[in-house]
Amino acid sequence: MRVAFVLGTTSGGTGRHVRMLVEGLIRRGHRVVVVGPASVEEQFSFGEAGARFVEAPMSDRPHPVNDLRAVLAIRRVTKDADVVHAHGLRAGALAGLGLWGRVPLVVTLHNALTAGGLIGVVYGGLERVVARRADQVLVVSPDLGERMRALGARKVGPAVVPAPVPRAARRSPQEVRAELGAGRRPIVLTVARLAQQKGLETLLDTARGPWAGKGETPLFAVAGDGPLLGELRRRIEAEALPVMLLGNRDDVPDLLAAATVVVWASRWEGQPLSVSEALMVGRPVIATAVGGVPDLLAGAGILVPYGDVAALRGAVQDVVGDGAEAARLAGAAARRGAELPDADEAVESVLNVYRQSRQHE
């Protein structure tokens, strides 16, 4: 089968997911081409995986000239494809506009919009293009599926987005605690891009306390970088919050092993790889009940409403103040982590979708 992937600018889970699919398809003897901006090839090296890479200028914002160039590149590259699989809303819309004849189009939506205004208007227009043009839409959360069905999408199904198996920790929890200067304090870890979607203002409100009981005040550690770095740092300093911004880290498995609990305060998430990784290594998880998170946890963690500081603080205190509860959650996480799909299941899932789409040409 000749498969063409289309993706826009990405530095995270979407690119890693496509790389995993590329590797799996090529191992099974399929021919693969990837169309996207040069930055994704630089970061994810699709050519090294055996795919042909074709550059097309796709950014995360509308750009009439570059968008036209991208549409033309997609049309040129995909005319001989058996199926086109676009990842992300903009990539899906541009692929829908650029397809040649009746090449089946599959679009995986990895994210939801969490901002309004003009961006929301543009986003809504792209959603309508994808709903009209795609033969199948794969979604990482039930709310995305409901929205695409309401817009008239022909067929909507769940996306299988596995996390890679985390490597073993290379340092002991004691060594990590010493680096962070945690002492005897519980470590509340968050792994997230420092962006609006991640609800980090709620995390900081939670860290501010008050913290009841006789235990040590937790140390909140945030691994990640992003546009809110300066704003968050200023607030932490101004309010003397017990929060450390660790920046991008290549030792997340070490941080997870040292964490008392791992927390996400997000406005929205699909199937976040960082949550899957925490489950696979058996760490207690607290997260907001948004997007695909409830299905991902399947009862193996604590869910709280988005923006509810009291609920989030209470959940953190319950875990860090009760060793038996922390152990129960750790065991539940490990069991759930063992159930999560792997790369082979994800590749077989998309191959089944591709076959279904071709049957409906």
Secondary structure, 3 states (H helix, E strand, C coil): CEEEEEECCCCCHHHHHHHHHHHHHHHCCCEEEEEECHHHHHHHCCCCCCCEEEECCCCCCCCHHHHHHHHHHHHHHHCCCCEEEEECHHHHHHHHHHCCCCCCEEEEECCCCCCCHHHHHHHHHHHHHHHHHCCEEEECCHHHHHHHHHCCCCCEEECCCCCCCCCCCCCCHHHHHHHHCCCCCCEEEEECCCCHHHCHHHHHHHHCCCCCCCCCCCEEEEEECCCCHHHHHHHHHHHCCCEEEEECCCCHHHHHHHCCEEEECCCCCCCCHHHHHHHHCCCCEEEECCCCHHHHHCCCCEEECCCCHHHHHHHHHHHHCCHHHHHHHHHHHHHHHHHCCCHHHHHHHHHHHHHHHHHCC
